[in-house]
């Protein structure tokens, strides 16, 4: 591989004594024998220390805000609403080619306002068909039963927060509802506002992981089963964990590498995995830019939007086949 820089190592393997020599007659080729000899004569001290995979050295776990796509898929999975309700969210800031870099995912005033509006719209839609919502959340009660609202709100928060609620959090979600009833707000609007408040909680909008450094400074803490469930679901599905994944976390099935691997393979069989694979490759390969490219018609007379669209579809179809159908 020819390098573009200047200095000693502008090519790998390096060229010239005591490294490999060029093949006679070909200024760009290196002789295999010379390369082998170079490898044999490299000083041991020059070889980087082999990483000790038994030494835990985890990277940072930044505070990750849900992207527009992740938010849309999340509310679709909880409430069954169209993820396109997020279409007015401001575009994500791209960093290094991707739109989900935690360090660049700020919340500006426009996004904050959209969080408020969309949460209200989603909650209104959900409350309009309570039997369907109860079914989606696997809550077995009748809407007019005294305890049904509590079960519904706790189940909603459980899915939205991706983990069990503390007793204090259970009280908080009910307090919103109770205060509105006391203010003479009807039951339906009170429930709507309570659900909307859950969707505006940082426990939904951000992927929060526990931080115990104050309790045990300098220690390395493994993620919990529920935190691992979120890592898996956002990585493979670009969305929140489903009930099965949360149950697996609760039963300790995600506490081992073998359990995580088994769950990941199972999740890849779900059709939801295809959407994130497509998004990743669209961004990594810059496919999103293809359809906006214009070319000189005299130089490229066959170039048109249909061809550009076809190039994207063909590429994604090949990738889907290689990922999901082939070995």
HELIX and SHEET records of a PDB file:
HELIX    1   1 UNK A   32  UNK A   41  1                                  10    
HELIX    2   2 UNK A   44  UNK A   46  5                                   3    
HELIX    3   3 UNK A   68  UNK A   79  1                                  12    
HELIX    4   4 UNK A   83  UNK A   86  5                                   4    
HELIX    5   5 UNK A  102  UNK A  104  5                                   3    
HELIX    6   6 UNK A  109  UNK A  127  1                                  19    
HELIX    7   7 UNK A  130  UNK A  136  1                                   7    
HELIX    8   8 UNK A  148  UNK A  161  1                                  14    
HELIX    9   9 UNK A  167  UNK A  182  1                                  16    
HELIX   10  10 UNK A  187  UNK A  199  1                                  13    
HELIX   11  11 UNK A  202  UNK A  205  1                                   4    
HELIX   12  12 UNK A  225  UNK A  236  1                                  12    
HELIX   13  13 UNK A  243  UNK A  250  1                                   8    
HELIX   14  14 UNK A  257  UNK A  268  1                                  12    
HELIX   15  15 UNK A  272  UNK A  284  1                                  13    
HELIX   16  16 UNK A  287  UNK A  292  5                                   6    
HELIX   17  17 UNK A  305  UNK A  320  1                                  16    
HELIX   18  18 UNK A  321  UNK A  325  3                                   5    
SHEET    1   A 2 UNK A  64  UNK A  65  0                                        
SHEET    2   A 2 UNK A 206  UNK A 207 -1                                        
END                                                                             
